[in-house]
């Protein structure tokens, strides 16, 4: 009887540890909202915005005083503290064009390409 209880406790402990490990792995993956933004166009991105889908405003220009030349990329952390995974992206180019992409899941992707 004692060995059966011991075996049962060991089994329960292993199940709990396994489930805890799976949950923390999922949480870690969801917390990583870093996405490499890649400019694969022939024009310079002069302003870039990424706002969570729960807001109606574009936040500040992520590039600030920098630009993203053709062929360049930048790593952006979209963790704004809201827990959102869906973000809207807007790129403004040196020729005046603007591209908006809605509902990008930054918890699922590691890179996003602007192409022509």
Biopython code that builds the backbone (N, CA, C, O; Angstrom):
import numpy as np
from Bio.PDB.StructureBuilder import StructureBuilder

atoms = [
    (1, "UNK", "N", (0.819, -1.191, 0.000)),
    (1, "UNK", "CA", (0.000, 0.000, 0.000)),
    (1, "UNK", "C", (0.866, 1.258, 0.000)),
    (1, "UNK", "O", (0.586, 2.225, -0.708)),
    (2, "UNK", "N", (1.958, 1.220, 0.838)),
    (2, "UNK", "CA", (2.845, 2.366, 0.923)),
    (2, "UNK", "C", (3.518, 2.652, -0.420)),
    (2, "UNK", "O", (3.637, 3.812, -0.815)),
    (3, "UNK", "N", (3.957, 1.610, -1.121)),
    (3, "UNK", "CA", (4.618, 1.811, -2.411)),
    (3, "UNK", "C", (3.629, 2.286, -3.465)),
    (3, "UNK", "O", (4.016, 3.021, -4.374)),
    (4, "UNK", "N", (2.378, 1.890, -3.371)),
    (4, "UNK", "CA", (1.354, 2.357, -4.303)),
    (4, "UNK", "C", (1.112, 3.849, -4.105)),
    (4, "UNK", "O", (0.998, 4.595, -5.077)),
    (5, "UNK", "N", (1.033, 4.286, -2.843)),
    (5, "UNK", "CA", (0.857, 5.720, -2.559)),
    (5, "UNK", "C", (2.066, 6.510, -3.026)),
    (5, "UNK", "O", (1.914, 7.600, -3.579)),
    (6, "UNK", "N", (3.229, 5.995, -2.821)),
    (6, "UNK", "CA", (4.451, 6.661, -3.244)),
    (6, "UNK", "C", (4.495, 6.789, -4.763)),
    (6, "UNK", "O", (4.846, 7.842, -5.294)),
    (7, "UNK", "N", (4.140, 5.720, -5.451)),
    (7, "UNK", "CA", (4.118, 5.740, -6.916)),
    (7, "UNK", "C", (3.081, 6.736, -7.427)),
    (7, "UNK", "O", (3.319, 7.445, -8.404)),
    (8, "UNK", "N", (1.923, 6.783, -6.753)),
    (8, "UNK", "CA", (0.863, 7.711, -7.146)),
    (8, "UNK", "C", (1.323, 9.159, -6.953)),
    (8, "UNK", "O", (1.088, 10.006, -7.816)),
    (9, "UNK", "N", (1.977, 9.443, -5.821)),
    (9, "UNK", "CA", (2.491, 10.788, -5.570)),
    (9, "UNK", "C", (3.529, 11.184, -6.624)),
    (9, "UNK", "O", (3.530, 12.314, -7.114)),
    (10, "UNK", "N", (4.396, 10.258, -6.959)),
    (10, "UNK", "CA", (5.423, 10.527, -7.969)),
    (10, "UNK", "C", (4.770, 10.835, -9.313)),
    (10, "UNK", "O", (5.176, 11.769, -10.004)),
    (11, "UNK", "N", (3.767, 10.058, -9.680)),
    (11, "UNK", "CA", (3.058, 10.266, -10.948)),
    (11, "UNK", "C", (2.371, 11.629, -10.964)),
    (11, "UNK", "O", (2.451, 12.355, -11.955)),
    (12, "UNK", "N", (1.704, 11.973, -9.878)),
    (12, "UNK", "CA", (1.020, 13.267, -9.801)),
    (12, "UNK", "C", (2.028, 14.401, -9.893)),
    (12, "UNK", "O", (1.797, 15.385, -10.595)),
    (13, "UNK", "N", (3.145, 14.267, -9.187)),
    (13, "UNK", "CA", (4.181, 15.290, -9.234)),
    (13, "UNK", "C", (4.716, 15.472, -10.650)),
    (13, "UNK", "O", (4.928, 16.602, -11.089)),
    (14, "UNK", "N", (4.934, 14.379, -11.365)),
    (14, "UNK", "CA", (5.428, 14.469, -12.746)),
    (14, "UNK", "C", (4.410, 15.145, -13.656)),
    (14, "UNK", "O", (4.776, 15.943, -14.519)),
    (15, "UNK", "N", (3.141, 14.830, -13.464)),
    (15, "UNK", "CA", (2.088, 15.455, -14.275)),
    (15, "UNK", "C", (2.043, 16.959, -14.004)),
    (15, "UNK", "O", (1.962, 17.757, -14.938)),
    (16, "UNK", "N", (2.095, 17.342, -12.743)),
    (16, "UNK", "CA", (2.066, 18.761, -12.389)),
    (16, "UNK", "C", (3.275, 19.490, -12.966)),
    (16, "UNK", "O", (3.133, 20.584, -13.512)),
    (17, "UNK", "N", (4.455, 18.903, -12.852)),
    (17, "UNK", "CA", (5.658, 19.530, -13.398)),
    (17, "UNK", "C", (5.578, 19.665, -14.910)),
    (17, "UNK", "O", (5.985, 20.685, -15.465)),
    (18, "UNK", "N", (5.062, 18.652, -15.576)),
    (18, "UNK", "CA", (4.923, 18.694, -17.027)),
    (18, "UNK", "C", (3.957, 19.792, -17.441)),
    (18, "UNK", "O", (4.253, 20.575, -18.343)),
    (19, "UNK", "N", (2.792, 19.853, -16.781)),
    (19, "UNK", "CA", (1.815, 20.881, -17.116)),
    (19, "UNK", "C", (2.345, 22.275, -16.815)),
    (19, "UNK", "O", (2.093, 23.208, -17.577)),
    (20, "UNK", "N", (3.062, 22.428, -15.732)),
    (20, "UNK", "CA", (3.662, 23.718, -15.392)),
    (20, "UNK", "C", (4.667, 24.127, -16.458)),
    (20, "UNK", "O", (4.705, 25.289, -16.863)),
    (21, "UNK", "N", (5.465, 23.199, -16.906)),
    (21, "UNK", "CA", (6.450, 23.476, -17.953)),
    (21, "UNK", "C", (5.787, 23.878, -19.253)),
    (21, "UNK", "O", (6.243, 24.805, -19.923)),
    (22, "UNK", "N", (4.706, 23.186, -19.620)),
    (22, "UNK", "CA", (3.995, 23.534, -20.843)),
    (22, "UNK", "C", (3.374, 24.907, -20.735)),
    (22, "UNK", "O", (3.434, 25.689, -21.684)),
    (23, "UNK", "N", (2.780, 25.217, -19.600)),
    (23, "UNK", "CA", (2.146, 26.527, -19.421)),
    (23, "UNK", "C", (3.179, 27.635, -19.460)),
    (23, "UNK", "O", (2.945, 28.667, -20.089)),
    (24, "UNK", "N", (4.299, 27.453, -18.814)),
    (24, "UNK", "CA", (5.307, 28.516, -18.821)),
    (24, "UNK", "C", (5.925, 28.671, -20.193)),
    (24, "UNK", "O", (6.287, 29.784, -20.575)),
    (25, "UNK", "N", (6.057, 27.589, -20.950)),
    (25, "UNK", "CA", (6.567, 27.684, -22.320)),
    (25, "UNK", "C", (5.627, 28.468, -23.200)),
    (25, "UNK", "O", (6.069, 29.265, -24.028)),
    (26, "UNK", "N", (4.331, 28.253, -23.035)),
    (26, "UNK", "CA", (3.341, 28.995, -23.801)),
    (26, "UNK", "C", (3.364, 30.462, -23.417)),
    (26, "UNK", "O", (3.318, 31.335, -24.284)),
    (27, "UNK", "N", (3.435, 30.737, -22.136)),
    (27, "UNK", "CA", (3.459, 32.125, -21.680)),
    (27, "UNK", "C", (4.693, 32.836, -22.214)),
    (27, "UNK", "O", (4.607, 33.993, -22.626)),
    (28, "UNK", "N", (5.830, 32.168, -22.215)),
    (28, "UNK", "CA", (7.050, 32.795, -22.717)),
    (28, "UNK", "C", (6.922, 33.127, -24.193)),
    (28, "UNK", "O", (7.348, 34.192, -24.638)),
    (29, "UNK", "N", (6.327, 32.199, -24.957)),
    (29, "UNK", "CA", (6.166, 32.439, -26.387)),
    (29, "UNK", "C", (5.236, 33.626, -26.625)),
    (29, "UNK", "O", (5.477, 34.435, -27.520)),
    (30, "UNK", "N", (4.172, 33.730, -25.822)),
    (30, "UNK", "CA", (3.230, 34.824, -26.007)),
    (30, "UNK", "C", (3.815, 36.153, -25.556)),
    (30, "UNK", "O", (3.427, 37.205, -26.064)),
    (31, "UNK", "N", (4.731, 36.116, -24.622)),
    (31, "UNK", "CA", (5.330, 37.351, -24.145)),
    (31, "UNK", "C", (6.337, 37.917, -25.136)),
    (31, "UNK", "O", (6.656, 39.104, -25.077)),
    (32, "UNK", "N", (6.842, 37.095, -26.040)),
    (32, "UNK", "CA", (7.823, 37.566, -27.015)),
    (32, "UNK", "C", (7.089, 38.210, -28.177)),
    (32, "UNK", "O", (6.538, 37.524, -29.039)),
    (33, "UNK", "N", (7.087, 39.525, -28.190)),
    (33, "UNK", "CA", (6.401, 40.270, -29.241)),
    (33, "UNK", "C", (7.408, 41.027, -30.115)),
    (33, "UNK", "O", (7.085, 42.060, -30.702)),
    (34, "UNK", "N", (8.621, 40.498, -30.187)),
    (34, "UNK", "CA", (9.650, 41.127, -31.028)),
    (34, "UNK", "C", (9.485, 40.642, -32.463)),
    (34, "UNK", "O", (9.379, 39.444, -32.726)),
    (35, "UNK", "N", (9.465, 41.596, -33.376)),
    (35, "UNK", "CA", (9.289, 41.295, -34.795)),
    (35, "UNK", "C", (10.310, 42.103, -35.582)),
    (35, "UNK", "O", (10.465, 43.305, -35.367)),
    (36, "UNK", "N", (11.001, 41.436, -36.492)),
    (36, "UNK", "CA", (11.941, 42.133, -37.388)),
    (36, "UNK", "C", (11.134, 42.690, -38.556)),
    (36, "UNK", "O", (10.495, 41.942, -39.296)),
    (37, "UNK", "N", (11.171, 44.018, -38.713)),
    (37, "UNK", "CA", (10.501, 44.699, -39.822)),
    (37, "UNK", "C", (11.530, 44.846, -40.933)),
    (37, "UNK", "O", (12.599, 45.423, -40.734)),
    (38, "UNK", "N", (11.193, 44.317, -42.104)),
    (38, "UNK", "CA", (12.143, 44.274, -43.222)),
    (38, "UNK", "C", (11.589, 45.096, -44.388)),
    (38, "UNK", "O", (10.443, 44.919, -44.801)),
    (39, "UNK", "N", (12.410, 45.981, -44.900)),
    (39, "UNK", "CA", (12.028, 46.794, -46.055)),
    (39, "UNK", "C", (12.567, 46.135, -47.321)),
    (39, "UNK", "O", (13.754, 46.238, -47.633)),
    (40, "UNK", "N", (11.681, 45.459, -48.041)),
    (40, "UNK", "CA", (12.053, 44.820, -49.314)),
    (40, "UNK", "C", (11.475, 45.585, -50.498)),
    (40, "UNK", "O", (11.179, 45.003, -51.541)),
    (41, "UNK", "N", (11.318, 46.889, -50.328)),
    (41, "UNK", "CA", (10.844, 47.727, -51.422)),
    (41, "UNK", "C", (12.029, 48.501, -51.988)),
    (41, "UNK", "O", (13.155, 48.369, -51.507)),
    (42, "UNK", "N", (11.767, 49.308, -53.013)),
    (42, "UNK", "CA", (12.831, 50.137, -53.586)),
    (42, "UNK", "C", (12.798, 51.557, -53.021)),
    (42, "UNK", "O", (13.516, 52.434, -53.501)),
    (43, "UNK", "N", (11.965, 51.782, -52.001)),
    (43, "UNK", "CA", (11.847, 53.100, -51.381)),
    (43, "UNK", "C", (12.158, 53.028, -49.890)),
    (43, "UNK", "O", (11.993, 51.985, -49.256)),
    (44, "UNK", "N", (12.607, 54.142, -49.347)),
    (44, "UNK", "CA", (12.945, 54.240, -47.936)),
    (44, "UNK", "C", (11.681, 54.410, -47.101)),
    (44, "UNK", "O", (10.811, 55.216, -47.430)),
    (45, "UNK", "N", (11.592, 53.644, -46.021)),
    (45, "UNK", "CA", (10.509, 53.852, -45.054)),
    (45, "UNK", "C", (10.969, 54.978, -44.143)),
    (45, "UNK", "O", (11.973, 54.857, -43.441)),
    (46, "UNK", "N", (10.215, 56.082, -44.164)),
    (46, "UNK", "CA", (10.612, 57.244, -43.379)),
    (46, "UNK", "C", (9.895, 57.312, -42.029)),
    (46, "UNK", "O", (10.369, 57.965, -41.099)),
    (47, "UNK", "N", (8.759, 56.637, -41.931)),
    (47, "UNK", "CA", (8.025, 56.558, -40.664)),
    (47, "UNK", "C", (7.359, 55.194, -40.579)),
    (47, "UNK", "O", (6.855, 54.667, -41.571)),
    (48, "UNK", "N", (7.368, 54.633, -39.374)),
    (48, "UNK", "CA", (6.733, 53.332, -39.163)),
    (48, "UNK", "C", (5.963, 53.364, -37.847)),
    (48, "UNK", "O", (6.469, 53.809, -36.817)),
    (49, "UNK", "N", (4.728, 52.879, -37.912)),
    (49, "UNK", "CA", (3.861, 52.852, -36.739)),
    (49, "UNK", "C", (3.355, 51.433, -36.506)),
    (49, "UNK", "O", (3.096, 50.694, -37.456)),
    (50, "UNK", "N", (3.218, 51.066, -35.261)),
    (50, "UNK", "CA", (2.627, 49.793, -34.893)),
    (50, "UNK", "C", (1.773, 50.003, -33.659)),
    (50, "UNK", "O", (2.294, 50.269, -32.577)),
    (51, "UNK", "N", (0.464, 49.884, -33.816)),
    (51, "UNK", "CA", (-0.458, 50.117, -32.703)),
    (51, "UNK", "C", (-1.316, 48.881, -32.495)),
    (51, "UNK", "O", (-1.729, 48.236, -33.458)),
    (52, "UNK", "N", (-1.585, 48.549, -31.226)),
    (52, "UNK", "CA", (-2.395, 47.363, -30.997)),
    (52, "UNK", "C", (-3.790, 47.569, -31.573)),
    (52, "UNK", "O", (-4.301, 48.688, -31.623)),
    (53, "UNK", "N", (-4.383, 46.485, -31.997)),
    (53, "UNK", "CA", (-5.664, 46.544, -32.701)),
    (53, "UNK", "C", (-6.795, 47.060, -31.813)),
    (53, "UNK", "O", (-7.884, 47.339, -32.314)),
    (54, "UNK", "N", (-6.564, 47.191, -30.521)),
    (54, "UNK", "CA", (-7.590, 47.680, -29.611)),
    (54, "UNK", "C", (-7.650, 49.191, -29.510)),
    (54, "UNK", "O", (-8.476, 49.729, -28.773)),
    (55, "UNK", "N", (-6.791, 49.878, -30.234)),
    (55, "UNK", "CA", (-6.782, 51.340, -30.180)),
    (55, "UNK", "C", (-7.096, 51.912, -31.555)),
    (55, "UNK", "O", (-6.888, 51.253, -32.574)),
    (56, "UNK", "N", (-7.590, 53.125, -31.575)),
    (56, "UNK", "CA", (-7.911, 53.770, -32.855)),
    (56, "UNK", "C", (-6.848, 54.770, -33.268)),
    (56, "UNK", "O", (-6.933, 55.361, -34.344)),
    (57, "UNK", "N", (-5.837, 54.967, -32.414)),
    (57, "UNK", "CA", (-4.791, 55.942, -32.698)),
    (57, "UNK", "C", (-3.496, 55.246, -33.093)),
    (57, "UNK", "O", (-3.174, 54.174, -32.581)),
    (58, "UNK", "N", (-2.756, 55.867, -34.012)),
    (58, "UNK", "CA", (-1.395, 55.429, -34.278)),
    (58, "UNK", "C", (-0.536, 56.006, -33.167)),
    (58, "UNK", "O", (-0.641, 57.185, -32.829)),
    (59, "UNK", "N", (0.299, 55.173, -32.614)),
    (59, "UNK", "CA", (1.191, 55.647, -31.560)),
    (59, "UNK", "C", (2.319, 56.456, -32.202)),
    (59, "UNK", "O", (2.192, 56.885, -33.349)),
    (60, "UNK", "N", (3.417, 56.669, -31.480)),
    (60, "UNK", "CA", (4.526, 57.454, -32.025)),
    (60, "UNK", "C", (5.249, 56.680, -33.135)),
    (60, "UNK", "O", (5.154, 55.457, -33.236)),
    (61, "UNK", "N", (5.967, 57.435, -33.956)),
    (61, "UNK", "CA", (6.779, 56.861, -35.024)),
    (61, "UNK", "C", (7.884, 56.023, -34.379)),
    (61, "UNK", "O", (8.738, 56.555, -33.671)),
    (62, "UNK", "N", (7.865, 54.734, -34.621)),
    (62, "UNK", "CA", (8.827, 53.819, -34.004)),
    (62, "UNK", "C", (10.250, 54.100, -34.465)),
    (62, "UNK", "O", (11.197, 53.897, -33.706)),
    (63, "UNK", "N", (10.412, 54.561, -35.689)),
    (63, "UNK", "CA", (11.752, 54.825, -36.215)),
    (63, "UNK", "C", (12.355, 56.101, -35.636)),
    (63, "UNK", "O", (13.574, 56.272, -35.650)),
    (64, "UNK", "N", (11.523, 56.984, -35.135)),
    (64, "UNK", "CA", (12.036, 58.240, -34.586)),
    (64, "UNK", "C", (12.748, 59.049, -35.656)),
    (64, "UNK", "O", (12.155, 59.356, -36.691)),
    (65, "UNK", "N", (14.012, 59.401, -35.426)),
    (65, "UNK", "CA", (14.768, 60.194, -36.401)),
    (65, "UNK", "C", (15.537, 59.313, -37.386)),
    (65, "UNK", "O", (16.342, 59.817, -38.169)),
    (66, "UNK", "N", (15.296, 58.011, -37.353)),
    (66, "UNK", "CA", (15.960, 57.084, -38.269)),
    (66, "UNK", "C", (15.025, 56.745, -39.426)),
    (66, "UNK", "O", (13.831, 57.041, -39.381)),
    (67, "UNK", "N", (15.578, 56.127, -40.451)),
    (67, "UNK", "CA", (14.798, 55.643, -41.596)),
    (67, "UNK", "C", (15.199, 54.197, -41.856)),
    (67, "UNK", "O", (16.199, 53.707, -41.331)),
    (68, "UNK", "N", (14.400, 53.531, -42.674)),
    (68, "UNK", "CA", (14.688, 52.148, -43.042)),
    (68, "UNK", "C", (14.872, 52.092, -44.560)),
    (68, "UNK", "O", (13.908, 52.065, -45.326)),
    (69, "UNK", "N", (16.142, 52.074, -44.964)),
    (69, "UNK", "CA", (16.486, 52.054, -46.388)),
    (69, "UNK", "C", (16.068, 50.712, -47.009)),
    (69, "UNK", "O", (15.863, 49.733, -46.292)),
    (70, "UNK", "N", (15.941, 50.671, -48.340)),
    (70, "UNK", "CA", (15.668, 49.403, -49.002)),
    (70, "UNK", "C", (16.710, 48.350, -48.608)),
    (70, "UNK", "O", (17.912, 48.614, -48.634)),
    (71, "UNK", "N", (16.237, 47.171, -48.247)),
    (71, "UNK", "CA", (17.130, 46.086, -47.843)),
    (71, "UNK", "C", (17.471, 46.072, -46.370)),
    (71, "UNK", "O", (18.038, 45.094, -45.883)),
    (72, "UNK", "N", (17.144, 47.129, -45.645)),
    (72, "UNK", "CA", (17.442, 47.178, -44.217)),
    (72, "UNK", "C", (16.296, 46.593, -43.390)),
    (72, "UNK", "O", (15.175, 46.429, -43.873)),
    (73, "UNK", "N", (16.610, 46.285, -42.139)),
    (73, "UNK", "CA", (15.593, 45.787, -41.216)),
    (73, "UNK", "C", (15.850, 46.366, -39.833)),
    (73, "UNK", "O", (16.931, 46.873, -39.536)),
    (74, "UNK", "N", (14.830, 46.274, -39.004)),
    (74, "UNK", "CA", (14.928, 46.739, -37.624)),
    (74, "UNK", "C", (14.099, 45.782, -36.754)),
    (74, "UNK", "O", (13.025, 45.336, -37.156)),
    (75, "UNK", "N", (14.612, 45.477, -35.564)),
    (75, "UNK", "CA", (13.871, 44.648, -34.617)),
    (75, "UNK", "C", (13.039, 45.566, -33.732)),
    (75, "UNK", "O", (13.556, 46.520, -33.150)),
    (76, "UNK", "N", (11.734, 45.265, -33.635)),
    (76, "UNK", "CA", (10.820, 46.078, -32.853)),
    (76, "UNK", "C", (10.144, 45.195, -31.815)),
    (76, "UNK", "O", (9.659, 44.109, -32.133)),
    (77, "UNK", "N", (10.115, 45.667, -30.574)),
    (77, "UNK", "CA", (9.405, 44.974, -29.507)),
    (77, "UNK", "C", (8.021, 45.610, -29.373)),
    (77, "UNK", "O", (7.907, 46.768, -28.972)),
    (78, "UNK", "N", (6.977, 44.861, -29.706)),
    (78, "UNK", "CA", (5.616, 45.382, -29.689)),
    (78, "UNK", "C", (4.909, 45.144, -28.356)),
    (78, "UNK", "O", (3.690, 45.295, -28.275)),
    (79, "UNK", "N", (5.640, 44.782, -27.327)),
    (79, "UNK", "CA", (5.033, 44.577, -26.017)),
    (79, "UNK", "C", (4.724, 45.939, -25.401)),
    (79, "UNK", "O", (5.604, 46.598, -24.847)),
    (80, "UNK", "N", (3.466, 46.348, -25.506)),
    (80, "UNK", "CA", (3.061, 47.659, -24.990)),
    (80, "UNK", "C", (2.391, 47.560, -23.623)),
    (80, "UNK", "O", (1.840, 48.542, -23.126)),
    (81, "UNK", "N", (2.438, 46.378, -23.020)),
    (81, "UNK", "CA", (1.879, 46.195, -21.691)),
    (81, "UNK", "C", (0.397, 45.884, -21.665)),
    (81, "UNK", "O", (-0.167, 45.689, -20.588)),
    (82, "UNK", "N", (-0.250, 45.832, -22.815)),
    (82, "UNK", "CA", (-1.692, 45.572, -22.859)),
    (82, "UNK", "C", (-2.022, 44.093, -22.963)),
    (82, "UNK", "O", (-3.150, 43.688, -22.682)),
    (83, "UNK", "N", (-1.051, 43.284, -23.362)),
    (83, "UNK", "CA", (-1.312, 41.867, -23.579)),
    (83, "UNK", "C", (-1.800, 41.547, -24.984)),
    (83, "UNK", "O", (-1.987, 40.379, -25.326)),
    (84, "UNK", "N", (-2.007, 42.577, -25.802)),
    (84, "UNK", "CA", (-2.475, 42.351, -27.177)),
    (84, "UNK", "C", (-1.403, 41.655, -28.007)),
    (84, "UNK", "O", (-0.208, 41.908, -27.850)),
    (85, "UNK", "N", (-1.855, 40.778, -28.890)),
    (85, "UNK", "CA", (-0.972, 40.149, -29.875)),
    (85, "UNK", "C", (-1.232, 40.718, -31.271)),
    (85, "UNK", "O", (-0.337, 40.703, -32.115)),
    (86, "UNK", "N", (-2.426, 41.214, -31.521)),
    (86, "UNK", "CA", (-2.781, 41.741, -32.847)),
    (86, "UNK", "C", (-2.444, 43.223, -32.920)),
    (86, "UNK", "O", (-2.880, 44.025, -32.094)),
    (87, "UNK", "N", (-1.654, 43.563, -33.936)),
    (87, "UNK", "CA", (-1.229, 44.943, -34.141)),
    (87, "UNK", "C", (-1.491, 45.361, -35.579)),
    (87, "UNK", "O", (-1.500, 44.531, -36.489)),
    (88, "UNK", "N", (-1.703, 46.644, -35.772)),
    (88, "UNK", "CA", (-1.818, 47.237, -37.098)),
    (88, "UNK", "C", (-0.500, 47.950, -37.379)),
    (88, "UNK", "O", (0.038, 48.646, -36.518)),
    (89, "UNK", "N", (0.013, 47.768, -38.598)),
    (89, "UNK", "CA", (1.272, 48.390, -39.005)),
    (89, "UNK", "C", (0.988, 49.444, -40.067)),
    (89, "UNK", "O", (0.115, 49.265, -40.917)),
    (90, "UNK", "N", (1.723, 50.530, -40.011)),
    (90, "UNK", "CA", (1.656, 51.542, -41.072)),
    (90, "UNK", "C", (3.067, 52.005, -41.386)),
    (90, "UNK", "O", (3.810, 52.421, -40.497)),
    (91, "UNK", "N", (3.427, 51.929, -42.664)),
    (91, "UNK", "CA", (4.720, 52.418, -43.142)),
    (91, "UNK", "C", (4.477, 53.573, -44.094)),
    (91, "UNK", "O", (3.630, 53.497, -44.984)),
    (92, "UNK", "N", (5.231, 54.644, -43.893)),
    (92, "UNK", "CA", (5.191, 55.788, -44.801)),
    (92, "UNK", "C", (6.528, 55.844, -45.531)),
    (92, "UNK", "O", (7.592, 55.772, -44.916)),
    (93, "UNK", "N", (6.453, 55.972, -46.849)),
    (93, "UNK", "CA", (7.639, 55.904, -47.691)),
    (93, "UNK", "C", (8.066, 57.280, -48.183)),
    (93, "UNK", "O", (7.287, 58.232, -48.152)),
    (94, "UNK", "N", (9.322, 57.373, -48.639)),
    (94, "UNK", "CA", (9.890, 58.640, -49.091)),
    (94, "UNK", "C", (9.212, 59.198, -50.343)),
    (94, "UNK", "O", (9.371, 60.377, -50.656)),
    (95, "UNK", "N", (8.456, 58.359, -51.062)),
    (95, "UNK", "CA", (7.754, 58.843, -52.254)),
    (95, "UNK", "C", (6.317, 59.283, -51.935)),
    (95, "UNK", "O", (5.557, 59.640, -52.836)),
    (96, "UNK", "N", (5.950, 59.255, -50.633)),
    (96, "UNK", "CA", (4.612, 59.690, -50.222)),
    (96, "UNK", "C", (3.613, 58.552, -50.068)),
    (96, "UNK", "O", (2.530, 58.744, -49.515)),
    (97, "UNK", "N", (3.972, 57.368, -50.557)),
    (97, "UNK", "CA", (3.063, 56.227, -50.404)),
    (97, "UNK", "C", (2.995, 55.786, -48.946)),
    (97, "UNK", "O", (3.912, 56.007, -48.156)),
    (98, "UNK", "N", (1.889, 55.164, -48.631)),
    (98, "UNK", "CA", (1.642, 54.670, -47.289)),
    (98, "UNK", "C", (1.050, 53.266, -47.414)),
    (98, "UNK", "O", (0.181, 53.031, -48.254)),
    (99, "UNK", "N", (1.514, 52.342, -46.588)),
    (99, "UNK", "CA", (0.980, 50.983, -46.596)),
    (99, "UNK", "C", (0.524, 50.651, -45.181)),
    (99, "UNK", "O", (1.281, 50.790, -44.221)),
    (100, "UNK", "N", (-0.735, 50.206, -45.069)),
    (100, "UNK", "CA", (-1.292, 49.804, -43.784)),
    (100, "UNK", "C", (-1.639, 48.326, -43.850)),
    (100, "UNK", "O", (-2.300, 47.871, -44.784)),
    (101, "UNK", "N", (-1.190, 47.589, -42.854)),
    (101, "UNK", "CA", (-1.515, 46.163, -42.720)),
    (101, "UNK", "C", (-2.168, 45.977, -41.353)),
    (101, "UNK", "O", (-1.581, 46.327, -40.329)),
    (102, "UNK", "N", (-3.361, 45.435, -41.337)),
    (102, "UNK", "CA", (-4.126, 45.290, -40.098)),
    (102, "UNK", "C", (-4.089, 43.863, -39.560)),
    (102, "UNK", "O", (-3.993, 42.894, -40.312)),
    (103, "UNK", "N", (-4.169, 43.767, -38.235)),
    (103, "UNK", "CA", (-4.338, 42.473, -37.576)),
    (103, "UNK", "C", (-3.141, 41.554, -37.644)),
    (103, "UNK", "O", (-3.314, 40.340, -37.750)),
    (104, "UNK", "N", (-1.939, 42.085, -37.588)),
    (104, "UNK", "CA", (-0.730, 41.269, -37.611)),
    (104, "UNK", "C", (-0.527, 40.670, -36.222)),
    (104, "UNK", "O", (-0.493, 41.400, -35.232)),
    (105, "UNK", "N", (-0.393, 39.358, -36.143)),
    (105, "UNK", "CA", (-0.218, 38.678, -34.853)),
    (105, "UNK", "C", (1.262, 38.629, -34.495)),
    (105, "UNK", "O", (1.998, 37.765, -34.971)),
    (106, "UNK", "N", (1.689, 39.563, -33.654)),
    (106, "UNK", "CA", (3.103, 39.676, -33.301)),
    (106, "UNK", "C", (3.552, 38.585, -32.330)),
    (106, "UNK", "O", (4.747, 38.440, -32.070)),
    (107, "UNK", "N", (2.607, 37.821, -31.796)),
    (107, "UNK", "CA", (2.966, 36.683, -30.937)),
    (107, "UNK", "C", (3.274, 35.442, -31.769)),
    (107, "UNK", "O", (3.877, 34.489, -31.275)),
    (108, "UNK", "N", (2.856, 35.459, -33.038)),
    (108, "UNK", "CA", (3.025, 34.294, -33.905)),
    (108, "UNK", "C", (4.129, 34.444, -34.941)),
    (108, "UNK", "O", (4.634, 33.445, -35.454)),
    (109, "UNK", "N", (4.510, 35.674, -35.256)),
    (109, "UNK", "CA", (5.517, 35.871, -36.302)),
    (109, "UNK", "C", (6.796, 36.433, -35.701)),
    (109, "UNK", "O", (6.782, 37.025, -34.622)),
    (110, "UNK", "N", (7.891, 36.243, -36.407)),
    (110, "UNK", "CA", (9.157, 36.813, -35.959)),
    (110, "UNK", "C", (9.675, 37.858, -36.951)),
    (110, "UNK", "O", (10.611, 38.596, -36.644)),
    (111, "UNK", "N", (9.070, 37.919, -38.131)),
    (111, "UNK", "CA", (9.471, 38.934, -39.098)),
    (111, "UNK", "C", (8.281, 39.340, -39.958)),
    (111, "UNK", "O", (7.341, 38.568, -40.151)),
    (112, "UNK", "N", (8.340, 40.561, -40.468)),
    (112, "UNK", "CA", (7.306, 41.089, -41.364)),
    (112, "UNK", "C", (7.996, 41.845, -42.461)),
    (112, "UNK", "O", (8.851, 42.691, -42.196)),
    (113, "UNK", "N", (7.633, 41.549, -43.708)),
    (113, "UNK", "CA", (8.279, 42.155, -44.871)),
    (113, "UNK", "C", (7.329, 43.121, -45.582)),
    (113, "UNK", "O", (6.189, 42.780, -45.898)),
    (114, "UNK", "N", (7.831, 44.335, -45.825)),
    (114, "UNK", "CA", (7.138, 45.239, -46.723)),
    (114, "UNK", "C", (7.726, 45.001, -48.093)),
    (114, "UNK", "O", (8.932, 45.148, -48.291)),
    (115, "UNK", "N", (6.877, 44.633, -49.045)),
    (115, "UNK", "CA", (7.316, 44.336, -50.411)),
    (115, "UNK", "C", (6.529, 45.195, -51.392)),
    (115, "UNK", "O", (5.526, 45.816, -51.042)),
    (116, "UNK", "N", (7.008, 45.212, -52.615)),
    (116, "UNK", "CA", (6.307, 45.996, -53.643)),
    (116, "UNK", "C", (5.295, 45.155, -54.355)),
    (116, "UNK", "O", (4.608, 45.642, -55.252)),
]
sb = StructureBuilder()
sb.init_structure("model")
sb.init_model(0)
sb.init_chain("A")
sb.init_seg("    ")
for serial, (resi, resn, name, xyz) in enumerate(atoms, 1):
    if name == "N":
        sb.init_residue(resn, " ", resi, " ")
    sb.init_atom(name, np.array(xyz, "f"), 0.0, 1.0, " ", f" {name:<3s}", serial, name[0])
structure = sb.get_structure()
